[in-house]
């Protein structure tokens, strides 16, 4: 296998692992709560499970600082190898951690430590891999951008598929741990592909300003990445969470619900690659504002259609296509406007903050979102796209002025 092929295979595996791990934890949160947080107070156990899930999202900016520094100042490839090792260790700890009945409160501590380690490694993994891949394969940047988003969504698809096992009564009660073993195997495979790669990327140029001053100087670009990252991840999590027995009352087993999740997420994954392929032929930013405008107008409209018709397939299918549109362009735009000397830290911090804050808020919005009554929450997903559109226009104007001055 050629070095660049190994690179793309490694990036695809690692991104899939990141979201596979998140989704497995969410899909089996009930049994995880009972196993590691005790069963005497079920409400408290469920609350701790949700907190552990959210903390792995909120901790990601710290990982962006750590691995971003390594990637920008030492080597992109070293940053990626270290991050995948940390992510693999987090998966293994969940797979083999004894239950609360055996080790007591230590189980709670290890679960939270595992989620923190997972969040930190994810903060440097997803965008670090994207930056490295696009820097090495610039002539295929749009297609690779779509591929990167597709890999993340495929992690959700694989986790959703594995979650079907909880409906099989003949499997042992601990079988959910195999999901985290599978995640660790994905991580090991990704590390092996990176470790055999001959590609290197080290920045040796002298920086003329600190990361803080660079962020301060480029706030519109920073908040653009914040909004886009939060928007894409929130839509993915929403699509995964929204398909439930309240929206699709199909049968009592819940298997049909998982099938629907797989269909919609797989649509988003394939759409991201295909739209990236189309964008590669155009190699133009002229469609970027239209993607944000589509999301601003279509999301509330799709919710209203669902409310009035009680039909979910077309609205959910359209949301999957919107995810593909966002994902197929975001990484290219990020890197076109960020200085390579600050690229990994700047993009990772902004993206992680957007993902952590907006995805966490989306989880709480989902608790109130209903398709039986019209709600102000229908407009929630329009706000990040509106912010992205505003900041995109600002950074374009600033860039045009800078080009004229130079």
Secondary structure, DSSP 8 states (H G I E B T S, - for coil): --HHHHHHHHHHHHHHHHHHHHHHHHHTHHHHHHHHS-SSSHHHHHHHHHHHHHHHHHTHHHHHHHHHHHHHHT-HHHHHHHHHHHHHHHHHHHHH---HHHHTHHHHHHHHHHHHHHHHHHHHHHHHHHHHHHHH-GGGHHHHHHHHHHHHHHHHHHHHHHHGGGG-TTS-TTTTHHHHHHHHHHHHHHHHHHHT--------S--SS-HHHHHHHTHHHHHHHHHHHHHHHHHHHHHHHH-STTT----SS-HHHHHHHHHHHHHHHHHHHHHHHHHHHH--STTHHHHHHHHHHHHHHHHHHHHHH---HHHHHHHHHHHHHHHTTHHHHHHHHS-TTTHHHHHHHHHHHHHHHHHHHHHHHHHH--SSS--GGGGHHHHHHHHHHHHHHHHHHHHHHHHHH-
